Amino acid sequence: MTTDDISGMGPLVARLSRGGQRLRQADRAHPWVLDTAVVVLVFLMFCLPDLLHGGVDDGDGPRRFRLAFTQLPVAGMLVLQAGLVLPLLWRRRKPVAAFGVIAAVFVLQWSLGAALRADIALFVALYSLALHGQLRHLPWACAAMAGAIALVAVRTSSAVSVWDALFFLLSTATAALALGLMVRIRRAQLAGLRERAARLEIERDQRSRLAAATERTRVAREMHDIVGHNLSVIITLADAGAYATDIAPERGKEALQLIGDTGRQALGELRRVLGVLREAADGPPGGPELSPQPGIADIEALCAKVRAAGLEVVYRTSGDVDALDSGVQLTAYRIVQEALTNTLKHTDTGTRVHLAILVEDSRLNIRVQDTGSVTPSGPPNEEGHGLVGMRERAALYGGTVSARPTGGGGWSVEAVLDLTPQGGDR
């Protein structure tokens, strides 16, 4: 076979596959058509010759064959043929009943000493039972088949050797049984592959939806931190600028400049967060370069903005904070940002804030404590979204966040992050 012959088999195989699929769909829609076609085919190939020639032996064979088989009248032959062939209509829906009826007619026929070509129906019924029936019924079906074959071998012993008859009939029955089991196993394998493919597709869709939900949660948390903090700074600066306009105009101008800087920074951060989503959705690279995620090194600039808004911030670090993982640094930055935002919202101008970031062994401690009086903004015992967001961020690194009032009337936020690598990922 040449290369052209092999390459030309592709379209042929595809057409055959499509044709087989259409036939299976038609069979599922009209199952009686195939069963009726099988019955008609068996009748034309095996029953009609007996009716035309008067049985298996048409009188031209050896004399021993004519003596071995009983010649039946046409009416009796039709009755036996109907008993052998018509049950094939139920060979797929009720294979056990079809096999039982055909086997009973087969035994009755050979008990009378008659031989019919329609006996092939017994082997078709055995094949159908192995393919469509329950496997627990196969042992007794095989036993019944063996008994019927033994009866045939005994009845034909005057014409052929018993061992020859047994070998031929048992080989045919074994082939029918093996073919039915082989097709059954193949169909089960294909059904398992289809089920596995469908399950994998469902799991893939679920993973996609979970990833999308996780990304939406991350973006919502980032936007809450960015917008909440910068709006708090802008509002505080706007109030201070309005107050300073009449007393010290230069201070009002400085406040307006800080408001502009803070707004531009917030807009840049929002564009960065949303730009990541847009780049992931559009696919092709080459867009504008986005600034990196903030880290601990950016906390000093964050404190400067808070100081400009009227708070006194004392910031210190301990340990090698610059060597921390970028994800840990982003988490620490957002926790500090949210804590300072809450201080801006709920305390007066001039409040003193002590901020400490400490690396101790395998832990990162973040402490934010202010000296101002707490002004609750919601119902008692109700946590805001900011505290919930801080706890969610800390939980990503096996950490905890606690927030409570201090004895001096202020408020304290403490977060502890676990820096131990988890499975080599960090």
N, C-alpha and C positions, 0 to 999 in steps of 0.2 A: 504494500500500500504506500503510495507516494505522499509527500507533504501536502499536496493540494487536496488529495482525497481526505486526509485527516482534518484539514482546516475546513473542508466543505461539510463535515459532519455536524458542525456547530449549529447552523440554522435548522438542519433536519432534526437534531435532538430537541431543539427548542420548540419546533412545531409539534413533535410527538408529545412533548411534555404539556404543551397547551391543549392539545387534543385530549390527552388523558385527563387533564383537569376538567375540561368541559364535560367529558363523559361522566366523571365522578359527580359533578354538580347535577347533571341530568338524572343520574341514578338516585341521588338523594331526594330530588324533587319528585321522581316517578319510579319508585323501587320495583313496582310490579312489572314494568316493561322488561327489565333485565331477566327477572325470574321467568316470565312468560317466554322470552326469547330462548332461554335455556331449555325449557320444556319442548318448545317447537323444534329446536335443533336436535334434541335427543330423539324426538319422534321421527323426524325426517331421516336421520342417519341410522337409527337402530330399530325402530318399530315398523316403519313402512316396508323395509325389505322382507321382514318376517311375514307381514300381511300379504305381500305380493307373491312370495315363494312358498308360503306354508310352513315356515319355521326355520331354524338354524340349518337343518339338512334339507336341501331342495330336491333330494332324490338322485342327484348325480354323484354323491360322495360314496365312500366305501360302505359296504354292507354293514360293517360293525357299527358305524355311526347311526345308520337307520334303525338298527335294532336297539341301540342304547337309549334313544330319546323317544318319548311319546309324542305322537302327532296330535295336536289340539285342534278343535274346530275354530273357525274364525271368531265366533262369539266368545268362547273361552279365552282365546288369545287376546282379544281386545280387553276383556275384563282384567286379565293379569297385567297387560301392558299399562292399563290405566292405574292399577294399584302400584306399579313400579315407578311410573313417570309423573303422575299428577302431584304426589306429595312433594316433588321438587319445587313447587310453587311456594312452599313454606320453609325451604331449606335454610334461609337466612333468619327468618323471624322465629321459627320454632324448629331448630335443627334436631333436637332430641326426638320430638314427635315424628318428624319426617323420616329420620333414620329408622325409628322403631317400626313405622308402618311399612316402609320399603323392605326392611329385613324380614318382617312377618310374611309379606307377599312372596319374597324371594324363597323363604323356606317352604312355603306352601307349593310354590311352582315346582321346586326340585323334589319335593315329596311326591308329586304327581309324575315325576320323571320327564318333565318338559324343559327344554332349553330355549331361551329367548335372548336375542341380542340386547333387549332392553335391560338385562341384568347389570349393564354398565351403570345404571342409576344407583345401585348400592354403593359403588365406589365414589360416585359423585356425592352421595349423602354422607359418606364417611369423611370426605374432604371438607364438606360444609360444616359438619359437626366439629372437626378439629379447628376450623377457622372461626366459626361464629358461636359455637356452644361453650358451655362451661367445662373446664378441664377435668373437673371431678367426674364427669360423665364418660370420659374417654375409656377408662378401664373396662367398664361393663360393655361399652360399645365394641371395643376390641375383642372381648370375650365372645360376644354375639357374632361378630364377623368371623372369628376363628371357627365357631361352631357351624356357621353357614358354609364356610369354605370346606370344612371337613365333610359335610353332607354332599357337596358337589363332587369332591374327590371320590367318595364312595360310590355315588351314582354313576360316575363316568369311568369306573375302574375296568369295565369290560371293553372300553374303547381306548383309553390311555392309561399309562402308569399312574398309580396313586401319588407317588412321589413327584412325578412330573407335574401333575395337576396341582398338588399342594405348592410346589415351588413357584409355578406361574401365578397362581391366585394370591399366594401370600406376598409375592413380590409386588403385584399390582396394588394390593391393599396397603402395603408398607409405603409405596410411592405416593398413594393418595393421602395417607396420614401424614407423611413427612412434608408433602407439598403444602397441606393445610396449615401445619404448625409453622413452617418456614414463612409463609405469607402472614400468618398471625403475628409472629415475632417481628417481622419487618414493619408491619403496620404499627405495632406498639412502639417500636423505636422511632418511627417518624412522628407519631403522636407525642412521644416524649420530647423530641427535638422541637416540635412546634410549640408545645407548652413551655419549654425552657426559653425559647426565643420570645414568646409573649411575656413571660415573667421578667426576662431581662429588659425588655422594652418598658414594662411598667416600672421596674426599679430605676431605669435610666431617667424616665420622666419624673419619678419621685425625687431622685437626686437633683435633677435640674430645678424642680420647684423648691426643694430645700435650700439649694445654693442661692436661688433668687431671693427666698425669704431671708436667709442669713445676710445677704448683701443689702437688702432693704433695711434690715435692722441696724446693720453697721452704719449705713448712710444716715438713717434717722438719728442714731446716737451722735455721729459726728456733727450733723447739722444742729442738733440741740445744743451741743457744747459750744460750737462756733457762734451761733446766733444768740444764744442766751448770754454768754459772757460779753460779747461785743456790744449787744444792745444795752446791757447793764452799765458798761463803761460809758457808752454814748449818752444814756439818760442822765447819769451822774454828772458827766461833763457839761451837758446842756443846762442842767439846773445850776451848776456852779457858774457857768458862763453868764447865764441870765442874771444871777445875783451880782456878779462882778462887773457887769456892763456899766452901771452907774457909779460904782465906787472906784474900780481900777480897770479902765477900758483895755489896757494892754493885757490884763489877765483874761478878759473875755475873748480877745483875739486869739490868745494862746489856747484857750479852751476850744474855740472853733477849729483851729488847726489840728488839735488832737482828735476832735470828732471826725474831721476829714480823714486823717491818717488811720484811725480805728475803723472807719467805714470801708476804706479801700482795702485794708488788711482782711476784714471780714469777707468782702466781696471776692478777694483773691482766693481765700481759703474755700469759699463755697464753690467757686469755679474749679478749683483743684479737685474737690470731692465729686462734683457732678461731672467733671471732665473725665475722670477715671471710668465712670459708668458709660459715658458716651463713647469713649475709645474702645471699651470692651464690647459695646453693642455694634459699633460700625466696623470694627475689625482692622482696617488698614492702618499701619503706623504712619508716622511722619507728621503728626499734629504738633502743636506748640508744646515745648518742654514744660512740665509742671514742677512746681517747687516741691521739695521732699516733705514728708510728714514731720511735724514738730517733735522735738525731743527735749531732754532735760536741759540742753544748752540754750533752749529758747525760753526757759522759765524766767531768766533774768529780765528779758524784754517784757514778758508778761507782767512781772512785778512792777516794772517801770510804768506801764500803763495804769496799773492799779494805784500806784503812788500818785500819778497825775490826776486820778479821779478823787483823791482826797484821803486815801488810807496810808498809814505808815506800815510798811512791810519790811520785816527783818528776815532775810533769807540766808540760810547756810546749808552746806552739804558736807557729807562725810563719806569717805571711801571712794573707790574708783567708779564714779557714776557714769563717766563717758564710755566705759567699756561695756555697759549694759546692752542687751539686745535691743534693736530698734523698736520691736513691738512692746517691750517693757517700758522703754522711754516714752513711747506714745501714750501708753496707759497712765504712766506717772504724770505726764503733762496734762492729760485730760482730767485726771482726778484733782490736781492742783487748780486747774482752770475752773472747774465746777465749784470747788470749795471757796475760792476767792470770789467767784460770781455770787454765791450765796451770801458771803460777807458783805459785798457791795449792796445787795438787795435789802438786807435785814439789819444793818447797823448804820450808825451815824458817821459823818465825816470826822476824821481824826482818830478813828479806831486803830489800835495797834495790832498788827498781825504778825505772829511768829510762824515762819515756814521752815521746816527742816526735812531734808531728804537724806536718809542714812542707809548705807550699804553695810549690813552686818552679817557676815558669814554667807549663808544662802538665802538671806531675806533682804527685802527692800522695804524700809519703813518710811512712811510719808506722814508728817504731822503738820496740821494747820490749826492754829489756835489764835483766837482774837479776844480782845478785852472789851468789846462793845456789848451793849445790852441786846438781847435777842428779841426781834419783833416777829411773832408768828404770822404767817401769811395763809394759813389754811386751818382746817379743823384739827383739834388735838389728836395726837397719835397717828396722823396721816403723813406718810412719807411722800415727798415730791418726786418728780421724774428724775431730777438730778441725782439724788441719793441712790435711787434704783439703778440709774445708769452707771454710777461709780461702782456699785456692788457687782454689776454684770461684768464690767471691765476687769475688776480685780479677780472675779471668779475664773476668767480665762487663764490666769496664772496661779490658780489654787490659792488665791488670797482672800482677805476679808476687809470690810470697811465698817467702821463704827463711828457714829456721830452722836454727841451728847453735850449738854450744857456743862460748863465748868463752874467751880464754886464761886468765882469772882463775878459771875454774871455774863460771861462770854460764852463762846461756843467752840468746841473742839472736834476736829475730824481726823481720824487716824486710819491709815490703810497699810496693810502688810501684804506684800507680794512674795510668792515663793520663786526663788531663782534657780531651783534645782532643775536640770534638764530632764524633760519627759520623753523617754524613748529616743533620745538623740535628736529631737526636733528643735530644741532650743539649746 
